[in-house]
Amino acid sequence: MKFAFTPEQEQFRSELTGFLRGEGLPRDERGDGFDQAFSKRMSAHGYVGAAWPREFGGRGLGPIEQMIYTEEMILHDAPRGYHFTAERQVGPSLIRHGTDAQKREWLPRIVNADVSFALGLSEPGAGSDLAAAATRAQRDGDEYVVNGQKIWTSNGHLCDAIWLVVRTDPDAPKHRGISCLMVDLKSPGITIRPLYDLTGEHHFNEVFFEDVRVPVDRRVGEENRGWYILAEHLDFERSGIERLVDLDRLFQRVMAAAGEVAARGQLSDPLRWRLAELKVGLEVGRLLCFRTAYLQSVGKVPNYEASMAKVYGTEWSQRMMAVAMQMIGLDGAAHEDGTLAQSIATGYRGAVSRTIAGGTSEIQRNIVANRGLGLPRS
Ligand SMILES: Cc1cc2nc3c(=O)[nH]c(=O)nc-3n(C[C@H](O)[C@H](O)[C@H](O)COP(=O)(O)OP(=O)(O)OC[C@H]3O[C@@H](n4cnc5c(N)ncnc54)[C@H](O)[C@@H]3O)c2cc1C
């Protein structure tokens, strides 16, 4: 069977790559891909929200084009941190569940790259079991008063707003007492503290809420029905091709390391076979990602298919980085001087979090087992 993009999709890819090459991509000084000025340039050329329907400021492109877009952004190392979450998750949720007033206010701000969103889902006692979220939002007239704590909030220190999962009815069964709020991160009562990951970088945070007042019109969807919005939200997140495409860049580094091993005459047959397997795995993973986009393009909501792509891509990346570490050796991992070995060692440590972020491998496997294979819940 041959998989191919349509001429229109190829045309879209070449238009986008032309734009990205012509833009003189900015240096990602902080390494977080967070650059509002660049997002605004993308917006001016109609790329932010391009996959949204035209009536909401998009170009009505389909899910396959959206994946091509993500793929090229990553392959070109284009900063997308500023608009990414708002474009991929917040906007589509607003389009489906927001009021007309919310759509009028927020969608243009997202498309124009005037607002960036962090995701406030996880809490110290609610990660995989998101329905256990305890951050409380109590109604007081036309405001909510929010108290509680979120954790692992990526880019929370850089974003303007946070998509916040809160408990609005503590007495209801846990899936039925949850709501989603959009909260300005500059609101009085919010404290953001940095957390450092295994690579020593600060990209995620703890966010504390103390009597934070949020207007009721910042709630998306009905009160206490937030769980259903979230379930869709997570499907948008899991189907992202970034799981695999950025691995292509890591794979290029692995091949560069293999070149060094070969130059020393040490590229054994078993190592060659491992590299060949990794390359095959990379292509399979990419197809799994495009399969989720294909399903969306024919009107289906991928869930276990997206979980398959996520487990496969993230676990494959850990295998790949383990092979790379074998090649550079443990002493290579000690380098801190901008060498290939250092970037591989950082990639190896960074790969650990991939099977956790966006839902752990165990949770994804449960989804595949229940919804894909129809097995009973344990
Ligand atoms: C790089 C990174 C970025 C992140 N960014 C964000 C962000 O921006 N916003 C945000 O809200 N969160 C973010 N997270 C948090 C992430 O969503 C959670 O870490 C993840 O959902 C797991 O939750 P947890 O850490 O509480 O682990 P837990 O849920 O406590 O899980 C601990 C272990 O138990 C296993 N486990 C739990 N339940 C089950 C089950 N039912 N069956 C089998 N095994 C189970 C898990 O697989 C895991 O191995 C980020 C995490 C990482 C690593």
The ligand as a MOL file (V3000), in Angstrom:
LIG
                    3D

  0  0  0     0  0            999 V3000
M  V30 BEGIN CTAB
M  V30 COUNTS 53 58 0 0 0
M  V30 BEGIN ATOM
M  V30 1 C 7.3710 17.1870 30.9150 0
M  V30 2 C 6.0270 17.2510 31.5900 0
M  V30 3 C 5.1930 18.3160 31.3450 0
M  V30 4 C 3.9530 18.3920 31.9700 0
M  V30 5 N 3.1650 19.4860 31.7380 0
M  V30 6 C 1.9760 19.5770 32.3730 0
M  V30 7 C 1.1670 20.7470 32.2020 0
M  V30 8 O 1.5170 21.6790 31.4860 0
M  V30 9 N -0.0040 20.8210 32.8870 0
M  V30 10 C -0.4330 19.8210 33.7070 0
M  V30 11 O -1.5140 19.9390 34.2510 0
M  V30 12 N 0.3050 18.7020 33.8840 0
M  V30 13 C 1.5070 18.5670 33.2480 0
M  V30 14 N 2.2860 17.4510 33.4510 0
M  V30 15 C 1.8370 16.4450 34.4020 0
M  V30 16 C 1.3980 15.1300 33.7820 0
M  V30 17 O 0.1650 15.2870 33.1280 0
M  V30 18 C 1.3310 14.0950 34.9130 0
M  V30 19 O 2.6440 13.9240 35.4000 0
M  V30 20 C 0.7810 12.7740 34.4630 0
M  V30 21 O -0.5770 12.8830 34.1250 0
M  V30 22 C 0.9420 11.6970 35.5400 0
M  V30 23 O 0.4380 12.1210 36.7610 0
M  V30 24 P 1.3000 12.0350 38.0950 0
M  V30 25 O 2.6410 12.5900 37.8360 0
M  V30 26 O 0.4930 12.5790 39.2040 0
M  V30 27 O 1.5220 10.4550 38.3450 0
M  V30 28 P 0.4910 9.4740 39.0120 0
M  V30 29 O -0.8490 9.6230 38.3980 0
M  V30 30 O 0.5880 9.5850 40.4970 0
M  V30 31 O 1.0650 8.0680 38.5590 0
M  V30 32 C 2.1720 7.4330 39.2270 0
M  V30 33 C 2.3980 6.0700 38.5580 0
M  V30 34 O 1.2330 5.2450 38.7640 0
M  V30 35 C 0.7610 4.7700 37.4910 0
M  V30 36 N -0.7220 4.7380 37.4980 0
M  V30 37 C -1.5460 5.7030 37.9720 0
M  V30 38 N -2.8350 5.3290 37.7870 0
M  V30 39 C -2.8130 4.1170 37.1830 0
M  V30 40 C -3.8200 3.2340 36.7000 0
M  V30 41 N -5.1220 3.5170 36.8080 0
M  V30 42 N -3.4160 2.0860 36.1200 0
M  V30 43 C -2.0970 1.7740 35.9800 0
M  V30 44 N -1.1010 2.5840 36.4090 0
M  V30 45 C -1.4440 3.7260 36.9900 0
M  V30 46 C 1.2370 5.7980 36.4860 0
M  V30 47 O 1.3250 5.2370 35.1820 0
M  V30 48 C 2.6000 6.1630 37.0340 0
M  V30 49 O 3.5640 5.2250 36.6550 0
M  V30 50 C 3.5230 17.3480 32.8400 0
M  V30 51 C 4.3650 16.2680 33.0850 0
M  V30 52 C 5.6130 16.2070 32.4780 0
M  V30 53 C 6.4970 15.0200 32.7620 0
M  V30 END ATOM
M  V30 BEGIN BOND
M  V30 1 1 1 2
M  V30 2 1 2 3
M  V30 3 2 2 52
M  V30 4 2 3 4
M  V30 5 1 4 5
M  V30 6 1 4 50
M  V30 7 2 5 6
M  V30 8 1 6 7
M  V30 9 1 6 13
M  V30 10 2 7 8
M  V30 11 1 7 9
M  V30 12 1 9 10
M  V30 13 2 10 11
M  V30 14 1 10 12
M  V30 15 2 12 13
M  V30 16 1 13 14
M  V30 17 1 14 15
M  V30 18 1 14 50
M  V30 19 1 15 16
M  V30 20 1 16 17
M  V30 21 1 16 18
M  V30 22 1 18 19
M  V30 23 1 18 20
M  V30 24 1 20 21
M  V30 25 1 20 22
M  V30 26 1 22 23
M  V30 27 1 23 24
M  V30 28 2 24 25
M  V30 29 1 24 26
M  V30 30 1 24 27
M  V30 31 1 27 28
M  V30 32 2 28 29
M  V30 33 1 28 30
M  V30 34 1 28 31
M  V30 35 1 31 32
M  V30 36 1 32 33
M  V30 37 1 33 34
M  V30 38 1 33 48
M  V30 39 1 34 35
M  V30 40 1 35 36
M  V30 41 1 35 46
M  V30 42 1 36 37
M  V30 43 1 36 45
M  V30 44 2 37 38
M  V30 45 1 38 39
M  V30 46 1 39 40
M  V30 47 2 39 45
M  V30 48 1 40 41
M  V30 49 2 40 42
M  V30 50 1 42 43
M  V30 51 2 43 44
M  V30 52 1 44 45
M  V30 53 1 46 47
M  V30 54 1 46 48
M  V30 55 1 48 49
M  V30 56 2 50 51
M  V30 57 1 51 52
M  V30 58 1 52 53
M  V30 END BOND
M  V30 END CTAB
M  END
